[in-house]
Amino acid sequence: MLKDLVFSNESYFDQILCHFRYLLTLFLLSGYHKNAHHSRMGEIGTIESPGFPNSHYPPNVYVEWQLRADPAHRIRLEFTVLHLEKDCNNDFIKIYDSLVPTEKQVICGYYTPNEQLIYLSSGNVMLVTLVTNREKNFPGFRATYSQVPVKSQECGGKLTGLNGTFTSPGFPSRYPPQIQCIWDIEVPAGKHVKVNFNKFSLHDPKQNSHHCTKDYLEINNNRMCGEKSTNTVHSSRTNQIMVKFYSDMSYVDQGFLAEFKAFEPNDPCPGKFQCDNDVCINPKLKCDGYDDCGDMSDEKNCVCEAFHVKCRNGFCKPKFWHCDGVNDCGDNTDEENCGHCKAGEVACRNGRCVPEYKKCDGHNDCGDGTDESESVVLSCSEYTYKCKNNMCISKQNPQCDGEQDCEDGSDEADCDCGTRPYISSRIVGGEESSEGEWPWQVSLHMKGQGHVCGASVISNLWLVTAAHCVQDTEKFMYSQPDQWEAYLGLHTQGKTSTLTVQKSVKQIISHPEYDPKTYDNDIALMELDSPVNFNQNIWPICLPAATHEFPAGQVVWITGWGATREGGSLASVLQKAEVRIINNTVCSQLMNDEVTPHMICAGVLAGEVDACQGDSGGPMSSVDPNSGRLFLAGVVSWGDGCGRKNRPGVYTRVTKYRSWIREGSGV
């Protein structure tokens, strides 16, 4: 039977002192818990942070649970809810594979329910501790524990046949410490065998991924550890291959999911292109400018066309990547000859050159604000960030970057946004998201129609969507608030959870200068009928300041339930796709000069990744590299078809509407 030792409420510093003594000797254990409550549990029990689920956990506490299973059993600990402060230096949980805290697994932040945060002990004991500081406090956690019998052979063995799968012990749970497995794989004679890893995560913060001396997997006498992409393939030169897995006594991870497959030695990739690393890809992806293989072998020996930039290293890259600020060639060829300025001139981000004396003169001589945004003079302009005390700073993107730049700290105020307490709207070429991965994503349903458009949560009362979503047609009154229902925290259409909230719409504010012919000013606000309570699946995205820069080449994410191919039906599970911001000048050329300064373009210009019907009004999310927060860079607006080559998606540029959003919503 499992035994649960419930926490005591001694002061934080007293607990730390006791914890130090605890490390010295086991004999102090009983004295350390002299005020603890003991209770005997059945084979399944629950541990929770203090106050959960009715209140946030208190500050300055040290909480400890001892779990003990029957002999010849392991302890299985599964977190069903976990929402702690993101910074592990402040609030954290540590899990020990013993009753003595000598080695640990530290977890903090937030994990989505479908991530299956599960830990297995190597023996029949486990120690769980929670430490909080006096700063911000969060909802906390709930975990269930149970005991599972130790099997005589938990992993490894003989695998035969044409194909099959195998995993680390307990996958997708964390594998237990101190375990070793060996798989002998054999396919029919005359064939060879390849092993592909669909998931590989053997990360240890104390281990160099090039040496792999702690947890590792060995195949073809090569050790692997750390994180590996799904392009990781190993092949044999016979019909047999051996795979070994080893974990030491600390820092477990999710492990791996692998599949083996027999193949004909003279045709390893039927109908596909074989990469140098043995990965098989669609032949259409060869010489498209992208590293689809993972080792660049699909971009070697290419003949550059007129629409390519020819790199010195032999690669061919799309010409629209020329001078976009990103070294796509790898040798910087695509960023050369970009109109370098002469002595006495300022180089603008858009490639223009202006006289040095015009820098910081309060006028936008560059046309993109470069000459004013880099000014050290604290005079305010449309290119400087304005603090609440009316002082201005020239630092690029200072808002919520984790550093106080304004004297009054206003650049770091109101920053409870853009975190995933846990990483026409169309999504083509994307993949399914995880539950809670995009907590600001909203599904807007028209009564009698179901999902029609997307939106973004910006506060507990307000959403941002596209103006073209709320324009009346001959058949439907889309401008009427009572015709809409907003689903927040939704992951799968038609399948709500306890964390999904359905709200009616109180009012709709469409931009007064929206042009239905050009889609200029394609933005609207929706006010909910009542405030929503935030949870792990519902959280606002950060609104960028008017001066926030989203440069060409920057990676952004588009999300929604739109069609996954042109002419296809809506997706049931929320889709996500990674794209890059495209220079507006290039985008306008590609889109017949229909792109205005109020718009921002993004996509993969080789095609097949885009937003599609049904995602209009949804977010284009950009991760701030300093703080990790996500900002609303754009609102899905329009495009030419779905995932067509050289036809990027066009989005409403949110920075152009920051004042309008504040005036309409107060956010």
LOGU-423154 format. One record per residue (C-alpha): x, y, z; residue number from 1. Coordinates in steps of 0.02 Angstrom, whole numbers. Each point is the difference from the previous one (the first is absolute). Layout:
N
X_Y_Z_NUM
...
This chain:
667
0_0_0_1
61_176_-35_2
34_114_146_3
-20_188_-15_4
88_120_119_5
-95_165_-12_6
88_169_9_7
36_104_154_8
-18_189_10_9
161_56_82_10
78_162_-61_11
98_-3_-161_12
169_36_79_13
-27_-126_139_14
-40_-128_-133_15
157_42_-100_16
105_-22_156_17
-84_-165_35_18
24_-48_-182_19
187_27_19_20
6_-110_153_21
-107_-125_-96_22
138_-18_-128_23
124_-48_136_24
-89_-150_72_25
-155_-103_-18_26
-18_-8_189_27
-65_178_3_28
-145_-44_-114_29
-124_-41_136_30
44_157_99_31
-16_107_-155_32
-180_-54_-21_33
-48_4_182_34
-154_108_-37_35
-50_-89_-160_36
-163_-93_-20_37
15_-183_-46_38
-135_-92_-95_39
-8_-171_-81_40
-63_-4_-178_41
-59_-132_-120_42
90_-39_-161_43
-54_167_-74_44
15_168_87_45
13_187_-35_46
120_137_53_47
-38_184_-27_48
82_167_30_49
-67_93_153_50
-169_78_-38_51
-25_-91_-165_52
-120_16_-92_53
-89_140_95_54
145_121_15_55
178_32_-58_56
137_-79_103_57
69_112_140_58
171_85_-2_59
154_-59_94_60
-47_-182_27_61
98_-161_-7_62
-111_-151_-22_63
56_-181_-3_64
-84_-165_-40_65
76_-173_26_66
-73_-139_-105_67
33_-183_34_68
-63_-150_-99_69
-1_-185_38_70
161_-98_-35_71
27_-46_-184_72
-105_149_-54_73
37_169_-78_74
-87_164_38_75
-90_85_-143_76
-28_186_26_77
-110_91_-127_78
-30_188_1_79
-177_34_-59_80
15_188_29_81
161_100_17_82
9_190_-5_83
147_75_92_84
105_155_-30_85
99_-15_-160_86
167_37_83_87
66_-156_87_88
108_108_113_89
-156_63_87_90
-134_-136_15_91
37_-180_-41_92
-34_-184_32_93
141_-125_22_94
-23_-187_-17_95
127_-118_76_96
24_-184_-36_97
25_-35_185_98
-51_69_168_99
163_98_3_100
9_154_-113_101
167_-37_-83_102
-50_0_-184_103
-148_90_-71_104
-114_39_-143_105
-54_183_6_106
-165_52_-78_107
-84_169_-1_108
-108_106_-114_109
-149_-77_-86_110
-35_-164_-88_111
-152_-38_-106_112
-107_-148_55_113
38_-100_-157_114
188_10_27_115
-15_-143_124_116
123_61_130_117
31_-169_82_118
147_-60_104_119
47_-177_48_120
115_-45_144_121
136_-130_-18_122
-43_-75_169_123
-147_7_119_124
29_174_73_125
-14_179_-63_126
18_172_80_127
-95_152_-69_128
35_177_61_129
-77_170_-39_130
90_164_34_131
-77_173_-27_132
71_173_27_133
-85_161_54_134
-30_66_-176_135
-143_-45_-118_136
-103_-155_39_137
-96_-109_-120_138
-139_-132_3_139
117_-143_44_140
-13_-184_-40_141
-91_-163_25_142
83_-169_-26_143
-60_-178_21_144
114_-140_56_145
-17_-187_-15_146
109_-153_11_147
39_-113_-147_148
86_-169_10_149
177_-15_-66_150
-3_-115_-150_151
133_-131_-26_152
38_78_-171_153
-62_178_-20_154
88_36_-163_155
113_-75_-131_156
-12_-171_-79_157
-9_-75_-174_158
-97_94_-136_159
-36_-80_-169_160
-106_29_-153_161
-8_131_-138_162
-35_144_119_163
-44_42_179_164
18_127_140_165
88_6_167_166
18_132_136_167
95_45_156_168
-80_-75_157_169
-164_84_46_170
-5_114_-154_171
-75_132_-10_172
30_5_188_173
175_43_58_174
105_-157_-1_175
60_-59_171_176
179_28_57_177
128_-140_11_178
-61_-109_-142_179
80_-87_-149_180
-84_-75_-154_181
62_-90_-156_182
-104_-31_-156_183
58_-124_-132_184
-92_41_-162_185
-3_-121_-146_186
-93_17_-166_187
-15_-133_-137_188
160_-56_-86_189
50_100_-152_190
-68_163_70_191
79_136_104_192
-77_90_149_193
-17_184_45_194
-52_75_167_195
-90_167_1_196
-30_101_159_197
-168_89_3_198
42_69_172_199
169_10_85_200
30_93_163_201
140_-60_114_202
48_167_75_203
105_23_155_204
57_177_48_205
164_-71_63_206
39_-94_-160_207
86_57_-159_208
-104_-65_-145_209
160_-39_-96_210
70_-119_131_211
-154_-89_71_212
72_-71_160_213
-162_0_100_214
-166_-47_-83_215
25_-58_-178_216
-58_-112_-141_217
130_-98_-99_218
-26_-59_-178_219
132_-52_-128_220
127_31_139_221
-50_184_3_222
-70_79_158_223
-142_127_-8_224
-70_114_136_225
-81_170_17_226
-138_52_-122_227
-7_-71_-175_228
-113_47_-145_229
-124_-119_-80_230
122_-10_-146_231
116_-110_103_232
21_-165_-94_233
127_-140_20_234
20_-140_-127_235
89_-166_2_236
99_-84_-139_237
-73_-169_47_238
-170_-65_54_239
43_25_184_240
28_147_115_241
24_19_189_242
-67_144_105_243
55_32_180_244
-79_119_125_245
76_53_167_246
-54_121_136_247
100_46_154_248
-69_47_171_249
-56_180_-34_250
-88_121_-116_251
-121_-107_-99_252
-87_59_-159_253
-142_-55_-115_254
110_-121_-97_255
-33_-57_-177_256
-126_-74_-121_257
81_-97_-141_258
-56_-104_-147_259
100_-124_-101_260
-33_-44_-181_261
74_-122_-125_262
53_69_-169_263
74_-61_-162_264
187_40_-3_265
-9_58_-183_266
-155_110_27_267
-2_72_177_268
-124_141_-40_269
-129_-60_-127_270
-70_150_-94_271
92_122_113_272
166_91_12_273
127_-79_118_274
97_124_106_275
179_-31_52_276
-64_-36_176_277
-116_-136_-69_278
-158_104_22_279
-125_-16_-142_280
-90_157_-60_281
-120_53_-137_282
104_30_-157_283
-90_167_-26_284
91_66_153_285
171_-18_-81_286
81_167_-45_287
-142_103_74_288
117_103_110_289
-48_-89_161_290
94_-129_101_291
-132_-136_-5_292
123_-142_29_293
76_74_155_294
176_-12_-70_295
-22_115_-152_296
30_-144_-121_297
-162_40_-93_298
72_172_-40_299
165_-61_-72_300
42_-11_-186_301
-145_113_-47_302
-10_105_-159_303
-48_177_49_304
-141_78_-100_305
-31_183_-40_306
-107_18_156_307
142_-63_112_308
146_79_90_309
153_-107_-38_310
101_-22_159_311
188_-19_-7_312
-16_-167_91_313
-105_-68_-144_314
-172_16_79_315
-145_84_-88_316
-115_112_102_317
-159_93_-51_318
40_174_-64_319
-130_78_114_320
115_-46_145_321
134_116_-70_322
41_138_125_323
-135_-49_126_324
122_3_145_325
11_-190_16_326
155_-99_-52_327
-95_-134_-97_328
149_-56_-105_329
106_-36_151_330
144_96_-77_331
-93_168_-3_332
-7_9_-191_333
-184_47_5_334
37_147_115_335
137_77_-106_336
-17_145_-123_337
-148_68_96_338
34_182_-38_339
133_30_132_340
7_182_44_341
145_118_-26_342
96_88_136_343
-110_131_81_344
-160_-96_-35_345
-117_-101_111_346
-50_-175_-60_347
-187_-25_16_348
-75_-172_30_349
-93_13_-164_350
165_21_-95_351
-12_188_-26_352
139_120_48_353
-28_171_76_354
125_135_52_355
72_-20_174_356
-57_174_53_357
-181_-54_-21_358
16_-131_135_359
-105_40_154_360
-72_159_-75_361
-179_-54_36_362
-39_-36_-182_363
-21_-172_-78_364
128_20_-138_365
28_-187_-21_366
-184_-36_-21_367
10_-143_125_368
51_102_153_369
178_-69_11_370
79_173_10_371
-114_46_146_372
-21_-163_96_373
186_-10_38_374
9_175_70_375
77_23_172_376
-92_164_21_377
-149_-20_117_378
-114_103_-112_379
-160_-89_-46_380
-49_-48_-175_381
-102_-135_-82_382
157_-108_-1_383
41_7_185_384
-85_-94_142_385
-97_117_114_386
-1_-37_186_387
-149_44_109_388
96_147_74_389
9_68_-179_390
186_-33_-13_391
56_-93_-156_392
135_-130_-29_393
83_-53_-161_394
28_-184_40_395
-82_-115_-126_396
-145_-103_69_397
24_40_186_398
-177_-49_48_399
-11_-152_115_400
176_-58_-44_401
46_-35_181_402
107_156_21_403
-59_165_73_404
42_137_-124_405
-124_136_52_406
41_92_161_407
-177_-32_60_408
6_-185_-49_409
-150_19_-115_410
83_-100_-139_411
-10_-153_114_412
-175_34_69_413
-153_-95_-62_414
106_-145_-58_415
-112_-143_57_416
-24_-51_-180_417
78_-97_-141_418
56_-146_107_419
-54_-179_-26_420
0_-39_183_421
71_-183_-73_422
126_98_-356_423
-709_336_-862_424
43_-64_94_425
72_-162_-33_426
126_-129_64_427
76_-101_-142_428
152_-110_25_429
-9_12_189_430
-21_-125_140_431
-116_-29_146_432
35_104_154_433
0_-59_180_434
-141_44_118_435
38_167_84_436
145_38_-117_437
-87_155_-70_438
-110_59_145_439
-49_164_-84_440
-75_-87_-151_441
-189_21_-11_442
-126_-89_-111_443
-142_115_-55_444
-160_-92_-40_445
-145_75_-96_446
-162_-70_66_447
-57_-137_-117_448
166_-5_-93_449
132_-58_123_450
179_63_-13_451
16_148_-116_452
150_103_56_453
140_8_126_454
42_133_128_455
128_38_135_456
-24_30_187_457
76_168_51_458
-85_18_170_459
-135_-84_105_460
-132_97_-98_461
69_38_-172_462
47_-95_-158_463
85_57_-160_464
-59_-69_-167_465
-11_52_-183_466
-124_130_-59_467
-47_-104_-151_468
-66_-134_120_469
-135_118_65_470
-67_73_-164_471
-181_-37_-45_472
-43_-101_-155_473
-166_-24_-87_474
-26_-158_99_475
79_30_171_476
10_147_122_477
180_-22_54_478
5_175_75_479
-127_-44_135_480
79_-51_166_481
-144_-114_50_482
37_-112_-151_483
173_-49_66_484
66_-120_131_485
183_2_53_486
85_-161_55_487
155_32_105_488
120_-139_50_489
-64_-113_-139_490
116_-128_-76_491
-112_-115_-103_492
-157_61_-88_493
-155_-81_72_494
94_-63_153_495
5_116_149_496
90_-31_165_497
-16_68_176_498
125_135_-51_499
-104_57_-151_500
-108_155_25_501
-143_51_-114_502
-44_185_-1_503
-128_109_-86_504
55_161_-84_505
-58_168_70_506
62_117_-136_507
103_4_-159_508
110_147_-50_509
57_-12_-180_510
134_120_-59_511
-92_148_-78_512
120_9_-147_513
-6_-184_-47_514
-2_-17_-189_515
-85_-162_-57_516
77_16_-173_517
182_13_54_518
-12_-76_176_519
89_154_67_520
-29_30_187_521
-66_-178_18_522
-18_-3_189_523
-144_-5_125_524
-29_-13_187_525
-125_-112_90_526
-56_29_178_527
-59_-154_96_528
-161_5_100_529
95_-32_162_530
182_-17_56_531
83_-169_-26_532
105_-80_135_533
171_-44_-68_534
61_-178_16_535
138_-105_-76_536
-93_-6_-167_537
-58_182_-1_538
129_139_10_539
22_167_-89_540
132_33_-132_541
107_156_18_542
-44_149_-109_543
155_78_-78_544
39_184_21_545
-19_108_-155_546
190_2_-14_547
22_-189_14_548
104_-69_-144_549
-39_-166_-87_550
144_-9_-125_551
0_-96_-163_552
62_-177_25_553
-66_-15_177_554
-88_-164_39_555
-183_15_51_556
-141_-123_30_557
-173_-6_-77_558
-139_-101_81_559
-180_-45_-36_560
-128_-130_-52_561
0_50_-183_562
12_-116_-149_563
162_-99_-3_564
2_7_-190_565
-78_110_-132_566
-181_-50_-22_567
9_-117_149_568
-113_-9_152_569
35_81_168_570
119_-84_120_571
-75_-70_160_572
158_21_105_573
85_170_15_574
140_10_-129_575
165_94_10_576
130_44_-130_577
169_86_7_578
28_134_-132_579
115_149_-26_580
-39_185_-18_581
29_60_-177_582
60_173_-48_583
-150_110_-46_584
83_61_-160_585
29_-178_-60_586
-173_-53_58_587
-83_143_-93_588
89_-51_-160_589
-60_-178_22_590
-178_55_39_591
-24_122_-145_592
36_156_105_593
-152_-31_110_594
95_3_165_595
-17_161_100_596
106_63_147_597
-139_-60_116_598
36_-180_-50_599
139_-124_38_600
41_-155_-103_601
60_-170_55_602
14_-173_-74_603
112_-130_-76_604
14_60_-178_605
35_-174_-67_606
-183_-29_39_607
-94_-131_102_608
5_96_165_609
-130_137_20_610
-159_53_87_611
-167_-54_-88_612
-188_27_6_613
-65_-3_177_614
148_78_90_615
-42_181_-44_616
19_111_153_617
117_-120_87_618
172_43_68_619
171_7_-76_620
106_-23_156_621
180_56_17_622
118_-55_139_623
106_136_79_624
178_-71_3_625
42_84_166_626
-152_-36_108_627
-77_-148_-91_628
-169_88_1_629
-110_-7_-152_630
-64_158_-83_631
-144_22_-122_632
97_47_-156_633
-146_-18_-119_634
-182_-46_-26_635
-37_-125_-139_636
-75_102_-141_637
14_-58_-181_638
102_-94_-129_639
-2_-72_-175_640
-59_-179_15_641
75_-119_128_642
184_-43_13_643
37_51_-179_644
180_26_-52_645
56_183_11_646
-167_48_78_647
27_43_184_648
-137_31_125_649
-44_182_37_650
-39_55_177_651
-59_160_83_652
152_85_80_653
-54_20_182_654
130_133_43_655
-93_121_-113_656
-155_-16_109_657
67_5_177_658
-80_169_40_659
-164_-51_-82_660
-7_-160_103_661
34_97_161_662
-134_129_-39_663
-130_-132_-39_664
35_-127_137_665
107_86_132_666
130_-138_-22_667
